[in-house]
Amino acid sequence: MKYLLFICLMAATLTAQETAEQRQARHHYAFSASRATANFRSADSIEANLRKDGAVLHPRLIALRGRIEAALGEARFEMDQHDYPATEDALTVADALLDRFAKAIGGD
């Protein structure tokens, strides 16, 4: 029991020590990742409907999705390395790609 209390206190201490830069990067990453997930689900739904008619998504959309996933992966890696400026750079790329992807599938 006392170990659990110790772990909880350590977690609270680490959370309290989070800088504004870390918090911003974490929130930006969460927002971008959730936006990507929503757009990917929409694309999956569109693709399922296209397949019923014997069609598929355009290969550019599939490639764009891969680039978004790679940019988000890079952002996650940089965040894990505590390189927050590089995290923001990767997220800026991911956001721009997400804008293109959403526009292409008729989203936001």
N, C-alpha and C positions, 0 to 999 in steps of 0.2 A: 504494500500500500504506500509506504513512504517513497518507494522508487517511482511510482506513478505520479505522486505529488511533485517529486523532483523533476521528472520529465516535463510535467505541465508548467512548472515554474521556468524551466529552461526555454520552452517553446514561447511562453509569454515574454520572456526577456529578449529573445531573438526577434519576435514580432515588434516589440517596442523599439528595437534598435534599427528597424528598417528605415532607410533614408527615403526622402521624397523621390529621388531618382529611381530607386528600386521599386517603390510603390507604383510610380507612373509606368515603368516598363511592365510590371506584372499586370496592371489593369489594361494597358494597351494590348498586351499579348492575349489576355483573356477575351477582350472585345473582338480582336481580329480573328481569333480561333473560333469563337462562337458564330461570327458572321460567315466565316468560311464554311463551317458545318451546315448552317442554314442554306447557303447557296448550293453546296454540294448535294444536299438532300433534295432541293428543288430540281437540280440537274438530273439526279437519279430518277426522279419521278417523270421528268420530261423524257428521259431516255427510255424508261419502261413503256411509256405511251408510244414512242417512236418505233420501238421494236415490234409492237403489235402490228404496225403497218409495214414492217420490213425495213425500217430505216434506223439509222444510228446518229448519235451526236457527231457534229463536225470534228474532225481530228484536231483542229486548232483549239477547240474547247477542252478536249482531253489533255492536250499538251499544256494548256494554260492552267488547268487544274493541278497538273504535276508541278508546274513552276510555283504555284501558290503553296502547295504542300512543302516544297523544298525551302521556300522563303520562311515559312513558319517554323520548319525544322531548324533552320539556321538561327532564327530568332531565339528559339528555345535553347539551343546550344550556347549561344552567346549569353543568355540570361543565366544559365547554369554556371558559366565561367565568370559571372559577375562583371561582364563587359557591357554596361548599360547603353553607352553610346552606339556600340555595334548592334545591340538588340534593337534600338530604335531605328537604325538604318535598315535592318532586315525587315522590320515591321512596316516601314514606309514603303518598301518594295512590295511586300505582301498586300498592303492596302491598295496600292495602285493596280496591282494585278487583280485583286478582288473587285475593284471598281469595273475593270474591263470585263471580267467574268460575269458579274451581275448584270451589266448592260447587255451582254450577249445573250443571256438566258431570259431577259425581260424582267429582271429584278430591280432592286433599289439602285 
